[in-house]
Amino acid sequence: MLIQPFIENAIWHGPSGVNMPVELNIRFVPRDNELVCIVEDNGIGIQASLKNKYEQREVQDDHASLGIANVKQRIHVLNEKYNLHSMVTIEDKQTIPGCEKSGTLVTLYLPMKIEDL
């Protein structure tokens, strides 16, 4: 449930044109006491996608996407309820130093083991 909105966003909002192939990489990496989930696409990037969405909303309707907000809220609730330190970062790859590719990089950090459940 946590990564589904990011995968959906990559498919629906990431391509730079009609019939453009979407490259989507999903990796799970154990790191220290965390499971790190990395969702990476080759789309236009989150900044361009948000700009397009804003421009389309002005023309079409008042629809607002809630997927990312819901994920952040779920993580917040899990952190409070179980005293965790989970988090999600969302980066436009063009703003990452040394990265020459476009797209979005989402990194989700989750504890590998939860005590006292």
Secondary structure, 3 states (H helix, E strand, C coil): CCCHHHHHHHHHHCCCCCCCCCCEEEEEEEECCEEEEEEEECCCCHHHHHHHHHHHHHHCCCCCCCHHHHHHHHHHHHHHHHCCCCEEEEEEHHHCCCCCCCCEEEEEEEECCCCCC
